[in-house]
């Protein structure tokens, strides 16, 4: 990591936890730091950290303040709409579980600090049709283009909702059936939290914490995870650690074959976001270089791997995963970048997955999008940068023991 990334983590930790920040002596590129904050969708928490830290350029604080006010006001409006929707589900007698989102937001100094693109709601299978009817009757529009078997995206002008009939949706990872076996989305284990001036039903504490980790692992594998996930994990564990059985947790993580990844992610949470160290087993030393590479991967990918180089390199990495090969020549990586298989393509090229004869069309489509987006954005993403990201991600995921934990049926979410 460089000084700018270290300062970013320090400010984010202070802002998300509501603690004072110390002055930073390194060489910080403040514009680059704000760029990371924007890509990671954590500007409100960064702003809170900035005002608590001495020696910050006034122009950076002013810029962050304006952006934070805008983001927080929109988020507050979305939360008010969510409260109204929860009350309507309750009045209609439709049980629901809200997870992630507002449940994480109430752990921050101000819930509006945590920016969410949507709200996730789990509905029992037998109530799913009625829930869809309720949303439609209240002005929510279904996004049929992005609809999946177990997740239906709705939105109005204030709030986006992902309506789940299964907690995990449609992503297929090795051992993902454990989500159902462990009953992480069981209504019998639900708890209620005080938020938005009402009682909100949500997942049980141990189930929710394990889900947060598995959800981050999924994004880390597919494209890249956001730093906000780590903040959520740290804050949630600190709040509910007495409710989480460590033996049960680590046994479940082992069954998912994510033990190494969990140790490194939790170590980062402890070092940078104040997570209680009791989460980690005693006596094991982790490789500092691998931990640093993991942090850089998370920071450089943007929220859920949204940066352009990460997006383009995704298909390359997916192809390597499926072949189970941790090492590839540069020529091999270039070939996979240009001509990925159908199962390695992002969702937007779904037509090639449904009709394999259209795979060559998808290759041309990807090339056109890559060239067009470079010209439109003015940001040049060199092929060498894409290959470099792919090579680094393959090496990192190999070190995490993840390449072997994937199966052929993996799909993008």
N, C-alpha and C positions, 0 to 999 in steps of 0.2 A: 504493500500500500504506500501511497505517497502522502505528503502532509495534508493535502486538500481532502483526501478521503478520510484520514484520521480525524481531522477537524469536523468533517461532516458527521461522523459517527458520534463524536463528543457532543455536538450541538443537538443531534437527534435524540440522544439518550437524555440529555438535560430537559429538552422540551417535552418529550413523551412522559417523563417521570415527574416533571415539575420540580426539579432540583436546580440549584445554582451551578453555573458553569465557570470554570477557571479560564484565564486568558491563555491563548495558544501561541506558542513561540515560533512555530514552523513557518515555512513559506507557503502561504495559502493563496490559491487562485480563487477569489471570491465569486467571480462570474461562473467558473467551472463548478464550484460548490453549489451555486443556485441551480445550475443545469442538472446536477445529480438529484437535487431535491425535487425538481420538476419531473424528471424521468421516473423517480421513485414515488411520486405523489405524496410527499410528506412536507410540503412547504409550510403548513400551519405549525407543525411541531418544530421545524427548523426556525421559524420566526420566534417562537417562544424561547428557544435556546439562544438565539441571537441577542435578544433584549436582556438576557440574563448574563451575557458574557461581555466583559470589558474589551475595548479596543477594536470593535467592529466598525468598518467604514459606514458612515451615515447613509450613503446612497444605497448600500446593500440592505440596511434595516428598512429604509423607506420603501424600496422595491418589494421586499419580503412582506411588509405590512399590507401593502395594497393587494398583493396576490392572496395573502392569508385571509383578509377580510372578504374577498370575493369568494374564495373556496369555502370558507366557513359558513357564510350566509346561505350558499346553495345547499350545503350539507345539512344545515339546520332546517331548511325548508323541506328537504327530503325526509328527515327524521320526523317532522310534524305530520307529513303525509303517511309515513309508516305507522305512526301511532293511530291515526284515523282508520287505516286499513286493518290493523290488529283488532280494533274495537268492532269493526264490521264483521270480521271473521267470528269473533266471540258472539256477537248478536245473532249470527246465522247458525250458531252451534257447530261450527267446523273447527275441530282441533287443529292446531298448527304448532310448529316449533320454528323459532327464528334462530339462526345460527350465524357465526362470524359477525360481521357488520356491527350493529348497535351493541351486541353483547361484548365485543372488544372495545368499542368506543367509550363505554362508561368507565373503563379502566384508566382512561387518559384524564389529565387535569380538566379538560373541556371536551365533551364528546364530539363536538363539531371539528376538533383537531384531526380526527381520523377520517380521512376521505374514503368513501366507498362508492364504487361505480354502480352498485345495485344492492338490493337486499335479498338474502337467501332465505326461503321459507320452505319447510318440509311439511308435506301433507300426507296423511295416510292414504293408501291406495283406494280404499272404499269411498273416500271423500274427495278424490282428485277431480272428478267431473264437476261436482258442486263448487269447488274452489275456482275452477276455470270459469264457470258461469258467473260467480260473484265478481271476479276481476273484470270480465267483459261488461257486466251490468254497471260497473262503477267507472267506466270510461278508459279502462286499460286495454291497450292494443297488443295483440300477439304478434311477435316478430317471427313469422313463419319460416323465414329464410334460415334462422339460427335455431329453430326448434329441434329438440332431440327427443329420443324415446322417453326419457325420464326427467327431462328438464324443459320447461316451457318459459321463454323470456317474454315478459309483459312490460309495458311502460305507459306512463302518461307524461304530461309536461313537467311533473315534479319528481317522479320516482320511477326507477326501473326495478322490476321484481323478477327473480329467477324462482319459478315454482317447481319444486322437486317432488317427485313421487318416490325417489330413492335418494339416500344421502349422497351417494357417490356419483350419480349421473351415469354417463355412458363410457367413461374412460376404462380401458381394459389394461390393467397392469398385472404382472404376476402376483398371485396371492391376494388380489383385490377382493376376492370373495370373503376374506376375513372381516371386511367392514360389516357385512351382513351377519357373519357367524358371531362376531363380538357384539352385535346388536347396538352399534354406536348410535343409530338413529331411533332407538326404542323410545316410544312415548311413555313407557312404564318408568323410565329413569329420568324423566324430565324434571327440571327445577324451574323456579320462577325468579327473575331478577327485577329489581326496581329500576326502571329506566323510562324516560320520557313522561314521567308522571303517571305511570301505570305499571301493572305487573305483566312482564313479558315471559312467555314460556320458551324454554330453550333446552338444549341437550344437557344431560347429566355432566358433572364436572370432569370425571376421568375420561368419559367418552368424548367430550368436547376437546379436551387437551390432546388426546391421541389423534382425533380428527384434524386438529390444527397442524400437527406435525406431518401426518400423512398427506394432507392437502399441500403443504409446502414441498414435501418430497416429490409429489406428482409434478408440480410446476417446475421444480428444479430439474427433473428428468426430461420433461418434454421440451422446455424452452428456456427456463430460467425463473428463479424465484425472486420476489421483491424483498427488500430489507424490512418493510413494514410487517411482514410475516414473523420475522424474528422478534420485533418489538412486541407484537401480540402474544407470542409464545411466552416471552419473559414476564410480561405484565399479568397474563392469565395464571401462570404457575405461581407467581408470588401471591396472588389473591386467593387461589383455591388449593394450594399445596397440601393442606391438611386433609383434603377430600380425595387426593390422588394417591393410590397405592403404587409405590415405586416398583415393587416386584411384578405386579400385574402389568404395569406400563412397559417395563423392559422386556418382559416375556412376549408381549404383543409386538413390540418393535422388532424383536428377534425373529418372530414368525413372519413378519413382513420382509425380513432380510435387509433392514435399514439400520442395523446397530451402529456401524461405523459412521454413517451420515449423522445419526442422532447425536453421537458423542461430540462430533465437531460443531454441529449447529448449536447444541446446548452450551458448549464451551464458549462460543462466540457470544451467546446471550448473557452468560455470566460475566465475561470480561467487559462487554460494551454496554449492556442494558440492565445491569443490576439484578439478573436472575439469581435466585437463591441457589447456592452451590450444592445443596443437598440432592439436586436432581442427578448429578453425575456420580458414578461409582468411584470409590477412593482408590488411589494408588496407580492410576494409569496415566502415562504421559502421552500427549498427542504431538504429532509432527507440526512444528510451528510454520514451516513453509507451506504445507498442505492447507493448514487453517487460513493462512494469509491468501493463498490462491482461491480458496472458497469464498472469502469475503470479497475479493476483487471480482470474482465471477458474478456474485450477487449484485454488486454495485454497478458493474459495467453493462449488465444486461437490461437495466431499467426494470420497471415493475412487470413481472411475469415475462421477462425476456422480450420487451417491446422495442428495444433499439434495433435499427435497421440491419446492422451487421449480424446481430443475434438472430433476427427473423430469417434472414437469407441462409444462415449457416445451419438452421434447425434441421432441414432435410438431410444435410450431410451427416450430422451427428446421429439422427434416427437410423440412417442406413447402416452406420457402423455398429450401433447397438444391436440391430437385428442379426447381423452377421457374427456378433459376439467376439469381435476382434478389437482389442485395445489399441493396437498399433496399425497405422496405415501410412503408406508412402504419400508424399505430397501429390503425386499424380493420381493416386487412388482417391484422395480427398477431393481433388478437383473434379474427377469423373463423377463422384457421388453428388457433388454440388450441382453439376450441370444436368445430370440424368438420374435423379432419385427414383426409387420405386414408388408404386402407388401408396403403400402404407406409410411411407416416409413423408408424403406431401402434407402441407398444412391444410386446414379445413377449407379454405377458400377454393381449393382445387378438388373439391369433393366429387365433381363430375367424373374425374379420372378414376376415382376409387369405385364408383358405381359402374362405369363403362371403361374397362381397361384399354379398349381400342383407342380411347382419347388421350392416353398417356403422352404421346408426342405433342399433342396440342397443349397439354398442361406445361410441358417443358418450354415451349415457345412462349406461352402465357407468362410463366415465371420470369423468363428472360426479358420480356417486354416490360413487365411491372418493375423489375430491377432497374432497367435503363431509364424508364419514364420517371420513377420516383427519385432517382438521382438528379435528373434534370429539373424536376419540379421543386424539390426541396433545396437544391443548391449544395446539399451535403454529399460529398463524394465518398462512397463506400467501395474501396478497392477490393478486387477479388482476393488479393493476398490477405486483406484484413478479415474477410469471411473465412478463408482457410485457416488463418491463425486462430480465430475464435473456435472453429470446429476442432482443431488439433488440441487446443488447451482444454476444451470441455470434455473431449474423449479421454484425455489423460486424467482429468480431475474425477470424472465419474468412474473411471477404472479404479482410481485410488480409493474411492468410496465403496467399492465392491458392487456397484450398481449395474454394470453392464450385464452381469450374469443374472440379475434379478428381473430382467425384462423378457417378455415373450413375444411371439410373432404378432399377436393380435392387438398390440398397442395402437391406440388411436389418439389423435390430438383433441384437446378440449379447449 
